[in-house]
Amino acid sequence: MRVGTFRSELNRAGVDWVTVCPLDQLIPGRGVAVRLSGGRKISLFRLDDGTLCAVGDVEPSVRPISARAVAGACPGEPIVVAAVATFSLIDGRCLTDPTRSVPVYDVRVDAGIVEVAAQAAMTVGGAMPAIVPKHSAA
């Protein structure tokens, strides 16, 4: 399994992790809405290949992403097709309108439980992220 992340070290100091759900409850190709502290919402996706990615749940048009979104892939890049736009799950940029973007969140699996970083890892304009292989879940 692979986990989408913007950091090569998912156990870095100072990161607060939010427990989301058991990994086996996520359906490949579908998004689920997650509410973080402060009312922030994110969309968490498990891609068909097992990759986990999370982006801010409200696209710039103020429509929820996870409610009607389908996760998939553009050549070599995981994407989410939302109501009115398509976003990269790697860096949050909008592929259909370069003036739009959503924040991206680190995701990890610990003992079969999916956790998401409480703060966005980056927004568009930062360094290009990498999707790093996840250690095998126990």
N, C-alpha and C positions, 0 to 999 in steps of 0.2 A: 504494500500500500504506500502511496505517496501523500504527503501533506503539503498543501500550498502555504508558503510562508515567505516573508521578506527578510528573515534573519536566519543565519546559518546555525544559530544557537537558540533553541527553543526553551532552554532553562535559564535564560539570562536573568540576572538580578534586577529587581525593581519592576518586573512584569506581574500584574495581577491577572490570574486566569479565572474564567467563569465556567463552571461546569454546565454542560448543555444537555447531554443525553448519552445513553449507551450507543456505541458505534453501530451496532446491528439494527438500530431503529431508524437509521437514515437510509432512504431509498435512492439508489443510484439514478442520476439524471434529474432529481427533484431538489428544490430548495425548501428550507424551513425557516420561519421567522423566529428570531431570538431577541428578547428584550434584555438589554444590559442596564446597569445602574444609571440613574439619571434619565431614564426613558429612551435612551438611544436604542435603535433597532438595527439588527444586521440580518443578512440572509446567509445561511450556511448551506453549502452544496457538497454532495458526495457524487463525484463524477463516475461514469461507467467503469473507469479503470481503477476506482478506489481513491483517487485523489480527493482531498478535502480542501475547500476554499471558502472564504467568508468575505463578504463585501457589505458596505452600508446598505441598509434595506430601502432607503428612499432615494430614488434617482432624482436628478435635478428638476424634473417636472412635478415632483412631489407625489409620485405614485409609488406604491410598494413594489419592490422587485420580486420578492419570493412568492407573492400571491398567484401570479400567472406566468412566472418565468420558467424557462426550460434551459438546463445546462447542457452544454455540448462542447464542440471543439471546432475552431477555425484551423486551417493548416498550422499545426504545432502550437496552438494556443487555446487554453480552456476559456470558454466564454459563457455568458448568460444572456439569453434573449428575453428581454423584459417587454412590457406593454408597448413602449414607443421607442426603445433603443436597445442596442447590443453593447454589452460591457465586457472588457477583459477581466478575467478572474485573477490574472497575474498582477496587474498594476492599477485596475480600476478605471482606465480610460475608456471613453465611449468610442466605439468603432464606427458609429454612424454619424456622430457629431463631435468633432474635436474640441468644442467649447465646453463639453460636459464630462463629468467624472464622478466616481463614488470612492469613498475610502476603502482600504483593504485591511483585513485583520489577520493576525497570525492564528493558526489552528494547530492543535496537537492532540494526540491520543495518549492517555495514561491509563494503563490497566483496562483497556477496552472502553474507557469513558472519553467522549469528545469534550475538549476544553477550547475556549476561544479567549484570546487576549482582550482585556477590558478596554484597551485603547487601540485605536487604529495604528497599524504598523507604518503606514505611509499613505500619502495621497499623491495624485499625479504630479509629476515634476521632480520627484525624488529619484534616487538611484534606481536603476533597473533591478527588480527583484529576481530571485531564483526560486524554483520549486525544488525543494530538497527531498531526497528519499527519506521516508519515515522508517524508524527501526520496526521490526515486526512486532505486532501487538501480541501480548500474551493472553 
